[in-house]
Amino acid sequence: LKEFSSSPNSCQQRNISVAAAVERDRVNNVGTFGHMREILKDEGLSGLWRGNTTRMVKVAPACAVMISCYEFGKKVFGEMV
C-alpha cells in the first residue's frame, strides 16, 4: 500500500532527475507541483502511477523477506527472554 500511495511522488522525482540531465534550467523553475501538473496534463492521472507494476514486483519480495525475518527473530529471541 505504501508503494502504491507514494508512486506519484516517485514518478515525478524520476521525471525531475531525467529532466535535470537534459534541461537543467527548466527543472529549477518548475518545481515539484509543476512537474506533477505537467504529468497530469501530458499523460493524465494514470501517468502518475506509470511504472508502478514494476516497482511492486521489485518491492513485494523484499517486504516478504523482511516480515519473515522479523517474525523468525521475534520467535527466536522471544524464547530467550
Secondary structure, 3 states (H helix, E strand, C coil): CHHHHHHHHHHHHHHHHHHHHHCHHHHHHHHHHHHHHHHHHHHCHHHHHCCHHHHHHHHHHHHHHHHHHHHHHHHHHHHHC
